[in-house]
Amino acid sequence: MSRILIVDDEASICFAFREFLADEGHRVDVAASAEEGLRLAEDGPPDAVVLDVRLPGIDGLEALAEFRRRIGPVPVVIITAFGDLDTAVRSMEGGAFEYLVKPFDLDRAADVVRRALELPRADGRPAGAEAPGDAEALIGTSPAMQDLFRSIALVAPTEVPVLITGESGTGKELVARAIHRHSPRRAGPFLPICLAALSPGLVERELFGHLKGSFTGADHDRKGLLELGSGGTVLLDEIGDVPMDLQVKLLRAIEHREVTPVGDARPRSTDLRVIAATNRPLGELMAAGRFREDLFFRLSVFHLHLPPLRERRGDIPSLAGHFLGMSRVSGAADLRFTGEALDELRSRPWAGNIRELRNAVEHAAIVSRGQPIRPEHLPSPSGGPGRASTPAAGAIEPLLAEWAGQQAARLLDEPGESALYERLLELAEPPVLRAVLGACRGNRARAAQVLGIHRATLRQKLNKYDVS
C-alpha cells in the first residue's frame, strides 16, 4: 500500500481522488493548503504528491521547491485550472513528474499517479532555475494547447532535434521560438531559415558558406547560416522542400555538428541545436523517394504536431482578443467583439489558421471605426478543410448501406432474430472509440467532448467493448 498526499483547496477534487485511490488500496491524505500539506509530508514522507497550483497562502509552484527540499525526490503531479506555457515550464523545471489541467479525466489522473508510484525513489529531478521569460505569443487553454505547453516544457531543456509539423499558419515558428526561449541556449541566437525561400542555386552557399575564389564572384570568405547560428538554435523551416542532394549534407551537419563551406575540404565544427518545421507530409515524401528516411529519423527525435485552428475553436475568443491588443490599428486595444461576432469567428473553417484569424481581426479593427466589432465588420470567410466533406465519409456510406441491406434481408428470413441497430453499434463503436481515444492521447474527458457524449457514457462503452 502506498501513501498519497493530495493538496488542493477544492473539496470535490480531494474527495474524488480519495475515493478513487482508496479503492485501489492506497492510503490517501488530503490538505487544503500547501502549508498543511508540508506539515503532513514531514510527519511521514508520502510516496507521491498531487499538488494544485492555485492555493491559499503559498502557491503550488512555490511549494513544489519546498516539497523537494523537505522530502526529497518524491514524484509530484501538478494540477491546475489555469494552464499556460509558463506554468508548464516552471512545473517541469521544478521537477514535477507530470502536469494535468482541470477538468481532467479521473481515470487518466489516477493512471498518472500509478506511473509516479512505479518510479524508483531515487528518480527525482533537481529543482530548476527561475522560470524563463514571457510566453505571450502562444495563446490557448484547449486540451491540445495544454499538451503542447507540456511538450515544450519537456523538450526545451534538452539538446535533441525537434520536428514541428502542422498546416500553414498554425504557429510553427512561434513554437520553435518558445523552445529556444526556454532552453539553456536562450542567450544565443535564434536563427529562422526558410529553406523554400532560398534560391536552389544559392541554398548550399547560404547554409554552409564559401571560401574566396570558390566560384565566380566569391571575392571574400563568407560564413554560412549554420555557422552563424553556433551557440544557439536554428529553425530549418519548410524542411520538406529541401532537394535530395542537399539533404545528405544537412544530415552530416546535424549528426556531426560540423559544416563544410563551398570550396573548402576541411569541415568546421559548429555548436547549434536544430529544429525543423514543415507543412508537407514527410511520410508520403519518403514513400515517393523525395525525402531521406535517415534525415527524417534524425530530425524527429521529438515530434510536435500543431493542431489546426478549427480543432481548437475554444481558443478563438482569447486569440482574437490577443490580436486586438497587438493590433497596429490606432485604438484597437480598446475595442471589443460582440457575442455575434465571436460566434461567427468560432464557426469559420479558418483554412489559413491563426495567420488568417489575425488578418481578420486587423480588418475588423479598421472597418469597425471604433465601434464594437460585429459580424459584418469581418472579412468574407475563405473556404477550407473545416467545411469540406471528407473522402472517407463518402466512401463508407455505400458500404454501410450494402451491409445493412444484407443483414436486413437475412433477419427478415429469420423472424426470431432482430436488433440490427445493436449489431451496427457493436460493429462501428469500438473502432471509433479507439480512434478518438488515440487522437486524444488517452484523455477520456477530451474524447467524450469530441464524441459529444457524457464521460460516464464513454466509460460505460469502453467497459462494454473492453476498449483500453
Secondary structure, DSSP 4 states (H G I P E B T S, - for coil): --EEEEE-S-HHHHHHHHHHHHHTT-EEEEESSHHHHHHHHHHS--SEEEEESS-SSS-HHHHHHHHHHHH-S--EEEEESS--HHHHHHHHHTT-SEEEESS--HHHHHHHHHHHHHS-TT-PPPP--S--S--TTS---SHHHHHHHHHHHHHTTS---EEEE--TTS-HHHHHHHHHHTSTTTTS-EEEEEGGGS-TTTHHHHHHEE-TTSSTT--S-EE-HHHHTTTSEEEEETGGG--HHHHHHHHHHHHHTEE--BT-SS-EE---EEEEEESS-HHHHHHTTSS-HHHHHHHTTEEEEPPPGGG-GGGHHHHHHHHHHH-SSTTGGG--B-HHHHHHHHHS--TTHHHHHHHHHHHHHHHTTTSPB-GGGSPPPP--GGGSPPHHHHHHHHHHHHHHHHHHHHHHH-TT---HHHHHHHHHHHHHHHHHHHHTTT-HHHHHHHHTS-HHHHHHHHHHHT--
